[in-house]
């Protein structure tokens, strides 16, 4: 007859699985957070003020992503803007 795990073994296994799940959730959360930047983070990357960034968005020069009232920017959008300004998007 195969050995059946005792209560302690099952508790340890469950604890390990919870730790693994938490690590995966944190990794996914980090990826999601890195994928979109706040106004402040986007302005910092472009080395401009948030006011200038807002003006650029209002003028249609750069496109923000709006999610539930939050204004965010995709890093790819910033890179494309820089390339256009540098003449690399022609």
GROMACS elastic network, one bead per residue, 0.5 to 0.9 nm:
[ bonds ]
;  ai    aj funct       b0    kb
    1     4     6  0.87559   500
    3     6     6  0.88883   500
    5     8     6  0.79538   500
    5     9     6  0.57857   500
    5    10     6  0.63914   500
    6     9     6  0.53473   500
    6    10     6  0.63573   500
    6    11     6  0.87109   500
    7    10     6  0.51516   500
    7    11     6  0.61510   500
    7    12     6  0.86821   500
    8    11     6  0.50190   500
    8    12     6  0.61976   500
    8    13     6  0.85956   500
    9    12     6  0.51236   500
    9    13     6  0.61487   500
    9    14     6  0.85712   500
   10    13     6  0.50365   500
   10    14     6  0.60564   500
   10    15     6  0.84880   500
   11    14     6  0.51013   500
   11    15     6  0.60869   500
   11    16     6  0.86171   500
   12    15     6  0.50406   500
   12    16     6  0.61841   500
   12    17     6  0.86271   500
   13    16     6  0.51071   500
   13    17     6  0.62004   500
   13    18     6  0.86451   500
   14    17     6  0.50583   500
   14    18     6  0.61645   500
   14    19     6  0.86483   500
   15    18     6  0.51242   500
   15    19     6  0.63019   500
   15    20     6  0.87251   500
   16    19     6  0.51013   500
   16    20     6  0.62440   500
   16    21     6  0.86263   500
   17    20     6  0.50133   500
   17    21     6  0.60607   500
   17    22     6  0.85339   500
   18    21     6  0.50379   500
   18    22     6  0.61177   500
   18    23     6  0.86228   500
   19    22     6  0.51329   500
   19    23     6  0.62534   500
   19    24     6  0.87327   500
   20    23     6  0.51330   500
   20    24     6  0.62970   500
   20    25     6  0.86793   500
   21    24     6  0.51438   500
   21    25     6  0.61560   500
   21    26     6  0.86163   500
   22    25     6  0.50674   500
   22    26     6  0.61292   500
   22    27     6  0.85959   500
   23    26     6  0.51671   500
   23    27     6  0.61982   500
   23    28     6  0.86771   500
   24    27     6  0.51007   500
   24    28     6  0.61978   500
   24    29     6  0.85143   500
   25    28     6  0.51548   500
   25    29     6  0.60285   500
   25    30     6  0.85712   500
   26    30     6  0.60829   500
   26    31     6  0.86323   500
   27    30     6  0.51381   500
   27    31     6  0.63408   500
   27    32     6  0.87623   500
   28    31     6  0.51121   500
   28    32     6  0.62578   500
   28    33     6  0.86373   500
   29    32     6  0.51238   500
   29    33     6  0.61384   500
   29    34     6  0.85784   500
   30    33     6  0.51216   500
   30    34     6  0.61349   500
   30    35     6  0.86204   500
   31    34     6  0.51450   500
   31    35     6  0.61908   500
   32    35     6  0.51597   500
   32    36     6  0.70354   500
   33    36     6  0.59299   500
   33    37     6  0.73488   500
   34    37     6  0.67769   500
   34    74     6  0.89672   500
   34    75     6  0.85245   500
   35    73     6  0.85870   500
   35    74     6  0.62812   500
   35    75     6  0.68306   500
   35    76     6  0.89665   500
   36    42     6  0.89586   500
   36    65     6  0.84131   500
   36    72     6  0.59627   500
   36    73     6  0.54201   500
   36    75     6  0.66179   500
   37    40     6  0.78246   500
   37    41     6  0.55812   500
   37    42     6  0.57214   500
   37    71     6  0.87547   500
   37    72     6  0.53664   500
   37    74     6  0.61947   500
   37    75     6  0.69759   500
   38    41     6  0.51115   500
   38    42     6  0.60682   500
   38    43     6  0.84673   500
   38    70     6  0.82054   500
   38    71     6  0.67343   500
   38    73     6  0.63943   500
   39    42     6  0.51580   500
   39    43     6  0.60359   500
   39    44     6  0.85017   500
   39    50     6  0.62629   500
   39    53     6  0.75778   500
   39    54     6  0.82753   500
   39    64     6  0.88231   500
   39    71     6  0.65492   500
   39    72     6  0.59509   500
   39    73     6  0.69388   500
   40    43     6  0.51151   500
   40    44     6  0.60847   500
   40    45     6  0.86433   500
   40    49     6  0.79171   500
   40    50     6  0.59894   500
   40    53     6  0.89899   500
   41    44     6  0.50533   500
   41    45     6  0.62475   500
   41    46     6  0.87430   500
   41    50     6  0.89717   500
   41    73     6  0.87060   500
   42    45     6  0.51284   500
   42    46     6  0.63592   500
   42    47     6  0.84842   500
   42    48     6  0.86807   500
   42    50     6  0.81583   500
   42    53     6  0.80324   500
   42    72     6  0.80794   500
   42    73     6  0.64403   500
   42    74     6  0.84374   500
   42    75     6  0.77827   500
   42    78     6  0.74982   500
   43    46     6  0.51259   500
   43    47     6  0.58453   500
   43    48     6  0.51026   500
   43    49     6  0.56456   500
   43    50     6  0.54355   500
   43    51     6  0.87413   500
   43    52     6  0.80905   500
   43    53     6  0.61426   500
   44    48     6  0.62458   500
   44    49     6  0.74060   500
   44    50     6  0.82836   500
   45    48     6  0.78649   500
   45    78     6  0.82023   500
   46    49     6  0.85920   500
   46    53     6  0.86777   500
   46    78     6  0.75709   500
   46    82     6  0.82771   500
   48    51     6  0.82336   500
   48    52     6  0.63567   500
   48    53     6  0.69258   500
   49    52     6  0.52102   500
   49    53     6  0.63520   500
   49    54     6  0.86769   500
   50    54     6  0.60725   500
   50    55     6  0.85523   500
   51    54     6  0.50249   500
   51    55     6  0.61999   500
   51    56     6  0.86356   500
   52    56     6  0.61678   500
   52    57     6  0.86293   500
   53    56     6  0.50431   500
   53    57     6  0.62286   500
   53    58     6  0.86207   500
   53    62     6  0.81506   500
   54    57     6  0.50565   500
   54    58     6  0.61194   500
   54    59     6  0.85757   500
   55    58     6  0.50221   500
   55    59     6  0.61380   500
   55    60     6  0.86271   500
   55    61     6  0.86646   500
   56    59     6  0.50855   500
   56    60     6  0.62425   500
   56    61     6  0.51225   500
   56    62     6  0.59401   500
   56    63     6  0.85632   500
   57    60     6  0.50541   500
   57    61     6  0.57696   500
   57    63     6  0.58318   500
   57    64     6  0.67424   500
   58    61     6  0.76471   500
   58    62     6  0.83075   500
   58    63     6  0.88073   500
   59    62     6  0.78923   500
   60    63     6  0.65111   500
   61    81     6  0.77641   500
   62    73     6  0.88795   500
   62    77     6  0.71165   500
   62    78     6  0.75929   500
   62    81     6  0.67296   500
   63    73     6  0.74033   500
   63    74     6  0.87644   500
   63    77     6  0.70843   500
   63    78     6  0.89555   500
   64    71     6  0.62050   500
   64    72     6  0.56068   500
   64    74     6  0.74796   500
   64    77     6  0.82488   500
   65    70     6  0.80330   500
   65    71     6  0.58533   500
   65    72     6  0.50312   500
   65    73     6  0.57250   500
   65    74     6  0.73779   500
   66    69     6  0.61344   500
   66    70     6  0.54771   500
   66    72     6  0.61669   500
   66    73     6  0.85771   500
   67    70     6  0.51341   500
   67    71     6  0.66915   500
   67    72     6  0.75996   500
   68    71     6  0.85391   500
   73    76     6  0.84403   500
   73    77     6  0.68778   500
   73    78     6  0.74856   500
   74    77     6  0.52443   500
   74    78     6  0.67970   500
   74    79     6  0.89452   500
   75    78     6  0.51568   500
   75    79     6  0.62926   500
   75    80     6  0.86717   500
   76    79     6  0.50185   500
   76    80     6  0.60872   500
   76    81     6  0.85465   500
   77    80     6  0.51403   500
   77    81     6  0.61844   500
   77    82     6  0.86886   500
   78    81     6  0.50818   500
   78    82     6  0.62421   500
   78    83     6  0.86636   500
   79    82     6  0.51309   500
   79    83     6  0.61976   500
   79    84     6  0.86369   500
   80    83     6  0.50770   500
   80    84     6  0.61447   500
   80    85     6  0.86011   500
   80    88     6  0.88594   500
   80    89     6  0.75102   500
   81    84     6  0.51314   500
   81    85     6  0.61909   500
   81    86     6  0.85491   500
   81    89     6  0.86291   500
   82    85     6  0.51004   500
   82    86     6  0.60263   500
   82    87     6  0.85468   500
   82    88     6  0.83401   500
   82    89     6  0.88870   500
   83    87     6  0.60689   500
   83    89     6  0.54887   500
   83    90     6  0.88703   500
   84    87     6  0.51334   500
   84    88     6  0.56014   500
   84    90     6  0.71432   500
   85    88     6  0.74822   500
   85    89     6  0.79457   500
   86    89     6  0.77913   500
   87    90     6  0.60804   500
